[in-house]
Amino acid sequence: MENSSKEFPTSILQLPDDCLYFIFHWLDSASDRESFGLTCHRWLYIQNTSRQSLQFRCSLTHFSMSSLSQNTLKIYSFHLHRLLNRFQQLQALSLSGCTELPDSGLSPLQYYGSKLNSLVLDCCFGITDSGFSSVAYGCPSLTILSLYRCNVTDISLERLSKSCLVLQEINLSHCSLVSDHGIRALSQHCHHLRAVRISYCKSVTGIGFRGCSDTLTYLEADSCKLEPEGIHAIVSGGGLEYLNISSLSWSILGDGLMAIGAGFARKLSILNCRACRTISDDSIISIAKGCPLLQEWNLALCHEIRAAGWESIGANCRNLKRLHVNGCRNLSDQGLEALRNGCKKLCVFYMSRCRGVSSTGIEMFKCLRGEVNIIEEEIMCIAPHWAFQL
């Protein structure tokens, strides 16, 4: 045995790459992982090709819009080119907050972006249609794309929709240049699309979603100018489970939301109608009857809901677990009684500033429905755990 060991000396440097990859992935310490590549060029190669995500320090989690200018990170084309050349197995890249990144900064994606699954360009104000073209042509494998507050246009969305055919989640919140034309392109070509954010997109009426795939299960449309026809288009796919139309424009009056309960949104589980101040009893009745799987409904500041609406919720929302009624002026003891006697699965009730409800009515509710947790603090609906894990 002694002669054999002298004749065939071994060292860790002689281990095959598979073993080195295994060792690297089992390192728990971040400092150990960072220093792994300092051993030699071969170990550096193992470290570089093992990296799957890259995120810069100016991520939106580190700054607010008010301090954006103070946290700007200047990333130029040669920076990104060197990084992408070094880390060629990247699946996730975040450039959020790189406000001065020019179109040329994204050009390396045409050569190194083929394996990217997730790309975040939030607040990259310097990117135009030219830069987004690099994304469209270089990143065909994208499943998650976030363009929060970007200057993306319908032209770019059309290019993206024809190249990124496996796209599943896209964030277009505060993208003021986006209209129904761009949304229509996404709906027609991206048949795996499951989550879309268009909050504060003032030029979107919703009609671009007409005929969307039943894979679309999540839509954030806070503070949009949706029209009744657009609401119908949004639910037309039949797959929606989460819908946020809070602070809907006053242009939708009375029964404009009846389409939600017309039969296409039977899978809807979470509905946020907060501050839809003109929603009528007819719309409430339609939704309560047409969305049997509804588990959470935010109706805070919906002032036009009266006894008939509350009674319909109590009678029809048999799976409702969380209900928000903060600031509803026309919720009375009669309406509260209807909710108390119905909604058998209710476990959390967000209620405050309801001036039409007496203290006696509240005490009766607490006495007869002791299992319900009444919370005065106002919060938004709870989104699905999988939505937009960027």
C-alpha positions in Angstrom: 0.0 0.0 0.0 2.9 2.3 0.8 4.4 1.9 -2.6 1.0 2.5 -4.3 0.4 5.8 -2.5 3.9 7.0 -3.4 3.5 6.1 -7.0 0.1 7.8 -7.4 0.1 10.9 -5.2 -3.3 12.7 -4.9 -4.4 16.2 -4.0 -7.6 18.2 -4.1 -6.5 19.9 -7.2 -6.8 16.6 -9.1 -10.5 16.3 -8.3 -12.8 16.4 -11.3 -14.9 19.6 -11.9 -18.1 17.7 -10.7 -16.5 17.2 -7.3 -15.4 20.8 -7.0 -18.9 22.0 -8.0 -20.3 19.8 -5.3 -17.9 21.2 -2.7 -18.7 24.8 -3.7 -22.4 24.3 -3.4 -22.1 22.8 0.1 -20.2 25.8 1.5 -22.5 27.5 4.1 -20.4 30.6 4.8 -20.7 33.5 2.3 -17.1 34.5 3.0 -16.0 31.0 2.1 -17.9 31.0 -1.1 -16.5 34.4 -2.1 -12.9 33.4 -1.3 -13.2 30.0 -3.1 -12.1 31.4 -6.4 -8.9 32.9 -4.9 -7.3 29.4 -4.8 -6.5 29.2 -8.5 -7.9 29.9 -11.9 -9.6 26.6 -12.1 -11.4 27.2 -8.8 -12.3 30.7 -9.9 -13.9 29.2 -13.0 -15.9 26.9 -10.8 -17.0 29.9 -8.7 -18.0 32.0 -11.7 -20.0 29.3 -13.5 -21.8 28.4 -10.3 -23.3 31.9 -9.9 -26.9 32.0 -11.0 -28.0 35.5 -9.8 -26.6 39.0 -9.7 -28.2 42.0 -8.0 -26.7 45.5 -7.5 -26.8 47.3 -4.2 -29.2 50.0 -5.5 -32.1 47.6 -5.6 -35.5 49.1 -4.8 -35.4 47.3 -1.4 -32.6 49.8 -0.4 -34.1 53.1 -1.4 -37.3 55.1 -1.7 -38.3 57.2 -4.6 -37.5 60.3 -2.6 -33.9 59.3 -2.2 -33.5 57.7 -5.6 -31.0 60.3 -6.9 -28.7 59.8 -3.9 -28.5 56.1 -4.5 -27.9 56.1 -8.2 -25.4 53.5 -9.4 -23.7 54.2 -12.7 -23.5 51.0 -14.8 -22.1 51.3 -18.3 -21.9 48.8 -21.2 -18.4 47.6 -20.4 -19.3 46.9 -16.8 -22.2 44.7 -17.8 -20.3 43.1 -20.6 -17.5 42.1 -18.2 -19.9 40.8 -15.6 -22.0 38.8 -18.1 -18.8 37.4 -19.7 -17.6 36.3 -16.2 -20.9 34.8 -15.0 -22.2 33.0 -18.0 -24.7 30.8 -16.1 -26.8 33.7 -14.7 -30.5 32.9 -14.5 -31.5 36.1 -12.6 -30.2 39.7 -13.0 -31.4 42.8 -11.2 -30.4 46.3 -12.4 -33.1 48.1 -10.5 -32.3 51.6 -9.5 -29.6 52.0 -12.2 -31.3 55.3 -13.3 -28.5 56.4 -15.6 -28.0 53.1 -17.4 -28.1 53.8 -21.2 -29.4 51.6 -24.0 -25.9 50.5 -24.8 -25.7 49.1 -21.2 -28.2 46.4 -22.2 -26.5 45.5 -25.6 -24.4 42.7 -24.0 -27.7 40.8 -23.3 -27.9 40.0 -27.0 -24.9 37.8 -26.5 -25.1 36.6 -22.9 -28.8 36.8 -22.0 -30.1 33.5 -23.4 -30.1 31.7 -20.0 -31.8 34.5 -18.1 -35.1 33.6 -16.5 -35.6 36.7 -14.4 -34.7 40.3 -15.3 -35.4 43.4 -13.1 -35.0 46.9 -14.7 -37.1 48.9 -12.2 -36.4 52.7 -12.4 -33.9 52.4 -15.3 -35.1 55.7 -16.7 -32.4 55.9 -19.4 -33.6 52.8 -21.3 -35.6 53.4 -24.5 -37.1 51.1 -27.2 -33.6 50.5 -28.4 -32.5 49.0 -25.1 -35.6 47.0 -24.7 -35.0 45.5 -28.1 -31.7 44.0 -26.7 -33.8 42.3 -24.0 -36.3 41.0 -26.6 -33.7 39.6 -28.9 -31.2 38.3 -26.3 -33.4 36.9 -23.6 -35.9 34.4 -25.1 -36.0 32.4 -21.9 -37.4 35.1 -19.6 -40.2 34.1 -17.3 -40.1 37.1 -15.0 -39.6 40.7 -16.2 -40.1 43.8 -14.0 -40.1 47.2 -15.7 -41.5 49.3 -12.8 -41.4 53.1 -13.7 -39.6 52.4 -17.0 -40.2 54.3 -20.3 -41.3 51.1 -22.0 -43.7 51.7 -24.9 -46.2 49.5 -26.8 -43.6 49.0 -29.5 -41.2 47.4 -27.0 -44.0 45.3 -25.5 -44.9 44.0 -28.9 -41.3 43.0 -29.6 -41.0 41.4 -26.2 -44.2 39.4 -26.6 -43.1 37.9 -29.9 -39.6 36.9 -28.5 -40.2 36.0 -24.9 -42.9 33.4 -25.5 -42.5 31.7 -22.1 -43.0 34.9 -20.1 -45.1 34.3 -17.0 -44.9 37.4 -14.9 -44.5 41.1 -15.9 -44.5 44.3 -13.8 -45.5 47.4 -15.8 -46.6 49.5 -12.8 -46.2 53.3 -13.3 -45.3 52.7 -17.0 -47.2 55.8 -18.4 -46.4 55.1 -22.0 -48.1 51.7 -22.0 -51.6 51.4 -23.5 -54.1 48.6 -24.4 -52.2 48.0 -27.6 -49.2 46.8 -25.7 -51.3 44.7 -23.3 -53.1 43.1 -26.3 -49.7 42.0 -27.7 -48.8 40.3 -24.4 -52.2 38.6 -24.2 -52.1 37.3 -27.7 -48.5 35.9 -27.8 -47.5 35.1 -24.2 -49.8 32.1 -23.6 -48.1 31.2 -20.3 -48.7 34.6 -18.7 -50.0 34.2 -15.2 -49.2 37.5 -13.4 -49.4 41.1 -14.6 -49.1 44.4 -12.8 -50.4 47.5 -14.5 -51.1 49.8 -11.5 -51.1 53.5 -12.3 -51.0 52.9 -16.1 -53.5 55.6 -16.9 -53.7 54.8 -20.6 -54.9 51.2 -20.0 -58.7 50.6 -20.1 -58.4 46.8 -19.9 -59.7 45.9 -23.3 -56.3 44.6 -24.3 -56.9 41.5 -22.1 -59.8 40.3 -24.3 -59.3 36.7 -25.0 -56.4 36.3 -22.6 -55.2 32.8 -21.7 -56.7 31.0 -18.7 -53.2 30.9 -17.2 -53.6 34.5 -16.2 -54.4 34.2 -12.5 -53.0 37.4 -10.9 -53.7 41.0 -11.9 -52.7 44.2 -10.1 -54.6 47.2 -11.6 -54.6 49.7 -8.7 -55.6 53.3 -9.7 -56.2 52.5 -13.4 -58.9 54.0 -15.7 -60.5 50.7 -16.5 -63.8 50.8 -18.4 -66.7 48.3 -18.1 -65.7 46.7 -21.4 -62.2 46.4 -20.0 -63.4 44.7 -16.8 -65.2 42.2 -18.9 -62.0 41.6 -21.0 -59.9 41.2 -17.9 -62.0 38.3 -16.5 -62.6 36.8 -20.0 -59.8 34.2 -19.6 -61.6 32.5 -16.8 -58.5 31.8 -14.7 -58.2 34.8 -12.4 -57.7 34.0 -8.7 -56.4 37.4 -7.6 -57.7 40.8 -8.8 -56.8 44.2 -7.4 -58.8 47.1 -8.9 -58.6 49.4 -5.9 -59.0 53.2 -6.3 -60.7 52.6 -9.6 -61.3 55.7 -11.7 -64.6 57.4 -11.1 -65.4 56.9 -14.8 -66.8 53.4 -13.9 -70.1 54.2 -12.2 -72.7 52.1 -10.6 -72.9 48.7 -12.2 -69.5 48.8 -14.1 -68.2 45.9 -12.1 -71.1 43.5 -12.7 -69.0 41.7 -15.3 -66.8 40.2 -12.5 -69.8 38.2 -11.4 -71.1 37.3 -14.9 -69.5 33.8 -14.8 -65.9 34.2 -16.0 -64.4 34.8 -12.5 -65.6 31.7 -10.7 -62.1 30.9 -9.6 -61.5 34.3 -8.0 -60.2 33.9 -4.5 -59.0 37.4 -3.6 -60.7 40.6 -4.8 -59.5 44.1 -3.8 -62.1 46.8 -4.5 -60.8 49.3 -1.9 -61.9 52.9 -2.6 -64.2 51.9 -5.5 -66.5 54.6 -4.1 -69.3 54.2 -6.6 -69.6 50.4 -6.7 -73.4 49.7 -6.4 -75.4 47.0 -4.7 -76.2 45.4 -8.1 -72.4 44.9 -8.7 -72.0 43.6 -5.2 -74.8 41.1 -5.6 -73.5 40.0 -8.9 -70.0 39.3 -7.6 -71.3 37.7 -4.4 -73.3 35.2 -6.4 -70.9 34.7 -9.3 -67.6 34.2 -7.4 -68.3 31.2 -5.1 -64.6 30.7 -4.2 -64.0 34.2 -2.9 -61.9 34.0 0.3 -60.9 37.6 0.8 -62.7 40.8 -0.3 -61.6 44.3 0.4 -64.5 46.8 0.3 -62.9 49.5 2.4 -64.2 53.0 1.5 -66.9 51.6 -0.8 -69.6 54.1 0.4 -72.5 53.1 -1.9 -72.9 49.6 -0.5 -76.2 49.4 1.4 -78.3 46.8 3.1 -79.1 44.7 0.0 -75.4 44.5 -0.8 -74.3 43.4 2.7 -77.2 40.9 2.8 -76.1 39.3 -0.5 -72.5 39.0 0.8 -73.8 37.3 4.0 -76.0 34.9 2.0 -73.7 34.0 -0.8 -70.1 34.3 0.2 -69.9 31.0 2.0 -66.1 30.6 1.7 -65.2 34.2 2.7 -62.5 34.2 5.4 -61.3 37.8 5.4 -63.5 40.9 4.8 -62.5 44.6 4.8 -65.2 47.2 5.5 -63.1 50.1 6.9 -64.7 53.4 6.4 -67.9 52.1 4.7 -70.4 54.9 5.5 -73.5 52.8 4.7 -72.7 49.7 6.7 -75.4 49.7 9.4 -76.5 47.4 12.2 -78.8 45.7 9.7 -75.9 45.0 7.3 -73.6 43.9 10.1 -76.3 41.5 11.3 -76.5 40.0 7.7 -72.7 39.4 7.8 -72.9 38.0 11.3 -75.6 35.5 10.4 -73.9 34.5 7.1 -70.3 34.2 6.1 -69.9 31.1 8.3 -66.1 30.7 7.4 -65.2 34.4 8.3 -62.2 34.5 10.6 -60.8 38.0 10.1 -63.0 41.1 9.9 -61.3 44.5 9.3 -63.7 47.1 10.5 -63.1 50.7 11.7 -64.7 54.2 11.1 -68.1 52.6 10.2 -70.2 55.4 11.5 -73.5 53.7 10.7 -72.7 50.8 13.1 -73.6 51.2 16.7 -71.6 49.9 19.7 -74.4 47.6 20.5 -74.3 46.1 17.0 -70.5 45.5 17.4 -70.9 43.9 20.8 -73.6 41.6 19.4 -71.3 40.6 16.6 -68.5 39.8 19.0 -70.8 37.9 21.3 -72.3 35.6 18.6 -69.2 35.3 16.4 -66.5 35.0 19.0 -64.3 33.1 16.6 -64.0 36.1 14.3 -61.0 38.3 14.9 -62.1 42.0 14.5 -59.1 44.2 13.5 -59.3 48.0 13.3 -56.0 48.4 11.4 -56.4 48.8 7.7 -54.3 46.6 5.5 -54.3 45.5 1.9 -55.3 42.1 0.7 -52.9 39.2 1.1 -51.4 38.3 -2.3 -50.6 34.7 -3.3 -47.2 33.6 -2.0 -45.9 32.9 -5.5 -46.7 36.2 -7.1 -43.7 38.2 -8.4 -40.9 36.5 -6.6 -38.3 38.8 -8.3 
